[in-house]
Amino acid sequence: MSAPLFVVASRIFDGERFLTDTALLVEGGKVKAHLPAAERPAGCRLLILDDATVVPGFVDLQVNGGGGVLFNNAATLDGIRTICETHARFGTTSLMVTLITDTANVRENAIEAAAEAAARGLPGYLGLHFEGPHLSLARKGTHDPALVRPMTSDDLAALVACGSRIGHAMTTVAPENVTPSQVSALVDAGFNVSLGHTDCRAADVPAYVAAGASLITHLFNAMSQLGNREPGLVGAALSEGALHCGLIADGFHVDPVTMGVALRAKRGPGRIFLVTDAMSSIGSDETGFELNGRQVYRRDGRLTLADGTLAGADIDMLSSVRLAHRMLDLPLEEALRMASAYPAEAIGAPSKGRLMPDCDADFLVLSPELDLRSTWIGGERVFDATAQAGANR
């Protein structure tokens, strides 16, 4: 085991507040303590970062791909590794690799790959998110309508059996195709259940919350909207305090004005947090890719099917934080929480998203301009922007 690490920076954001004249003591992959910068214990490695800011690593609960790899098309351990390594280059230190609606065979491959990633402690891997196939056809979005269907007893059994093997487990379902009792069974098996891709009424939602559903998948997108006589899932999501809501902040999926309204309207303790819904394009120069036999096109920051339907997002988490901070005029602390502490809270991962004693030492080194200088997972550097820039010359 390497010697403890003593991290000294201009300021450190611990997940709640900025600290100055304070250093992080990291030992055994965990934050051991906050200490005055002048009180380095003997035998520690020293990391002096001058004008940099140290912040918690980002936690992304919806990552479909990266580095030219789409998980649906490469549901393997190597596929997960590439996705995690790619997103670490953009500040994400914990992610839930996401399987979009697909066949039962692809689902089984994904489960086995995820179980292996969890068993090996693959850096950056947090868990597996099944987005579908038990969704609403009316709000399918880019999901293949031929594969969308009700949850059967076999489907439920397959998910329940894997809940303890894949790290954090999550699934997005629609009330149209999943019952409250099935939701209860999933929650009992360790799943975080999220409502999304649904045309349900607001009045349908409380039964699912009572059954244990606790999240909303990409608020506003692919769901019944807030209306004057029918609040829809959007209205229920904002008014139900138990629900935590993911939000894609790329400027295409949701208008910034709408984002601001939602942030002001959300009833707690549930929070709105950032997700990327990133596809294979992140960290690559590809101009398109295939999903369920259909071509997805990459143009001007958007990913779409041929008919213009949005097909995931072409944004990384650091870019999402910058957008939330600057376009929504959010304090930097809140934008950072939306990418770290809040998603960790949403799935019950208390060791993630903060730099408090006993939390995982997953952190980022940011420049004053919010550029990423390096990424650390468990107290080990996994990405160095300076070294990367030199390699690209």
Secondary structure, 3 states (H helix, E strand, C coil): CCCCEEEECCEEECCCCEECCEEEEEECCEEEEEEECCCCCCCCEEEECCCCEEEECEEEEEECEECCEEHHHCCCHHHHHHHHHHHHCCCEEEEEEEEECCCHHHHHHHHHHHHHHHHHCCCCEEEEEEECCCCCHHHCCCCCCCCCCCCCHHHHHHHHHHCCCCCEEEEEECCCCCCHHHHHHHHHCCEEEEECCECCCHHHHHHHHHHCCCEECCCCCCECCCCCCCCHHHHHHHHCCCCEEEEECCCCCCCHHHHHHHHHHCCCCCCEEEECCECCCCCCCCCEEEECCEEEEEECCEEECCCCCECCECCCHHHHHHHHHHHCCCCHHHHHHHHCHHHHHHCCCCCCCCCCCCCECCEEEECCCCCEEEEEECCEEEEEHHHHHHHCC
